[in-house]
Every structure is written in C-alpha cells, then in structure tokens.
Amino acid sequence: MTATSPQKPAWAGDDFLSQVVNRLIQTKPLYALMKRQARQVLIKTAEQNGIPWRQTCADYAAANVAAQIDQVQNPQVTYPDYYQVPFHAYDAGNLCWQAAFEAESATYSMALRVWPNDSLAPQAAQDRLRSSFHEVLEPYLTQPVENALDIGCSVGISTMTLHHWLQQRSPAVHTTGLDLSPHMLTIAQARDAQHEITQWLHAAAEATGLPAASFDLISMQFVTHELPRTAARDIFQEALRLLRPGGTLAIADNNPKSPVIQSLPPVIFTLMKSTEPWSDDYYTFDIEAAIAEIGYERVTTHETDPRHRAILAQKPES
Ligand SMILES: C[S@@+](CC[C@H](N)C(=O)[O-])C[C@H]1O[C@@H](n2cnc3c(N)ncnc32)[C@H](O)[C@@H]1O
C-alpha cells in the first residue's frame, strides 16, 4: 500500500462525534471516574494475561532504580510545552516514575490487544508486533547498518528488539536509544543489563545535538501519535539531517485507516483521546506528504498488523 490521502476515524478531528467526545473529556469529574476505572481494568486484564504489572513496579521501586537517573539525565535539556501535559492518564505525562515503572507492562499489554483472539503469551505478541515492522523494513536496508537510532525509545523495548534484529545482518551495529524522558531512559538503561546499546541519550528528538549524516537507520516506533504535527515535522527534518545518504527513516504507529481503529467502541476511543493529547492532530496529519515535502524519497506505507502501519522513507543518495 503506497501513500494516498489520509483517512481518519470519525472520532478524530472536527467531526460532530469528535466534538461530543472532546466535550465529554472536558467534564472533569466524569473523566476522573472513567480514568480511574479504566486504569483498574487495564491492570487487571494485563495481570490475567500474564503481565506482572504491579510486581514489575514493586521490583523497580525495591531496587531503587530511580537513584540512577543522574547517569542518563542531561540537565541542559528543556521540555517543549506540548510534552509537559498529562499523557496516558499520568498528570506529569512521561516525566514521572509511575509512567516509567509501568511502561514495560503497558507496552506488553498494547501488543496483546492487537491479536485478542489468538491467545498469545505476552512475549509472543510483542515479538509478532516488532517482527511485522522489521519485515517491511528489511527491503529498505540494502547496505549494512552500522549505526541505528531509535527515537522515542521509552524503556528500550523497541530499541533492544531492533538492535537484536539488526545484529543478525550487521553484527557490529551500534544502536542508540533517544528519549526526552529521563525517567524512561533510567529504566531503559537498567533493562539493558549487558550494555548492548551504545548510548541511552536524553534529548529532544527535534534537536538531538548528534552529528549530521551519522546513522543508516532511524526508527520512530509509536511516537508520532504523541506529537503535535509541528513537532513531528521538526523531528522528521532532524532525522533527515542525521541520516547518511540512502539511509532509512522507519515509522511505526496506529493506522488511521485500520477498520479496527475506525470502529473502536465509544468508551475505548473516548479514553484513548482523553489520554493522548495530540490524538486529533495525529489522525488528521498526512505524514507521507509531510515527509516527501521535507525531502525524503521512496515514501511507502504498509499495514503491518490489524491496528498499525509502518511508513518508510529514504534520504536521497545525493
Ligand atoms: C509510546 S512511547 C514509545 C515506545 C517505544 N518506542 C516502543 O515502541 O516501545 C513514546 C515515547 O516518545 C517519547 N517522546 C515524545 N516526544 C519526544 C520528543 N520530542 N523527543 C524525544 N522523545 C520523545 C516519550 O517520552 C515516550 O517515551
């Protein structure tokens, strides 16, 4: 499937349904109640499916992992306004320990939701989610990948999985994980017990400070839906600067054209919108057109699973 005009769910953008949902979310007591109940259901469902949600948090707290934040935090980093808003029902968004301790379990839960009828174990669902992305990426990697960058790496699940996959084709690959949350990066570093990742970098993806033309592959997995389109555009621009000629930008995220996403039950899409502040912007943003306009070529879109798409693009050779 190649780039065509965007098609969004009826619950996103300016449509009547979207406006009703937005009004509902702004009704604070109702939203607070919905949020609390949804969270309880989320944790209970995860634990019933073999994801030790509360135990994982307790383990990170007991190990005092938070004390390691100084190893990754860059005090010079400033946070854009769009980032300092509640996300995923955490008042402090990605900038708090609760979000960081729960991110691993939330990532495993997300993969399980893709194939609800397949009775997959959490790791099997996670592997399937990532390998469907790697599969469509493979034909783009015509040269050995010496340096890869995972933008918005969170607690490092996307980074480590990408690194292991790349190692099979390029054993000497160096992979960097970059995120704006020092809390997430602290957990990522703690999970990387064998120090396989070259660097866990605390930076804003729109101004990384990394040298130009230093990566063969840049991935951005499940990040774009957390960004207003202006920030997404700035990040695509920075990625173009960071890529070597012929290098690949690989984006994975929710697929606005997916029938599953388009027909989400009202309670679910209301909750999704209420916990993803830039969701309307994401679902109405023609990413393929923006990327092509910025200067990438060979822009293609692929349905990778029932909910997600990958958008791939290449930096011109010259
Ligand atoms: C849903 S998580 C991504 C998860 C991870 N890539 C994966 O696939 O499992 C989105 C991440 O993007 C990060 N992020 C959002 N805006 C960013 C920015 N401007 N620069 C760097 N990281 C950003 C957030 O801190 C968060 O950790």
The ligand as an ORCA input file, in Angstrom:
! r2SCAN-3c Opt
* xyz 0 1
  C       4.788      5.303     23.368
  S       6.417      5.704     23.764
  C       7.364      4.844     22.551
  C       7.618      3.458     22.858
  C       8.739      2.725     22.185
  N       9.336      3.386     21.036
  C       8.210      1.368     21.776
  O       7.956      1.195     20.592
  O       8.001      0.540     22.648
  C       6.701      7.338     23.157
  C       7.996      7.903     23.678
  O       8.318      9.048     22.899
  C       8.979      9.957     23.741
  N       8.930     11.289     23.137
  C       7.839     12.056     22.918
  N       8.194     13.232     22.369
  C       9.542     13.200     22.242
  C      10.495     14.118     21.739
  N      10.144     15.298     21.250
  N      11.803     13.770     21.767
  C      12.175     12.569     22.247
  N      11.325     11.650     22.736
  C      10.014     11.964     22.732
  C       8.225      9.851     25.048
  O       8.983     10.319     26.142
  C       7.933      8.347     25.133
  O       8.895      7.671     25.883
*
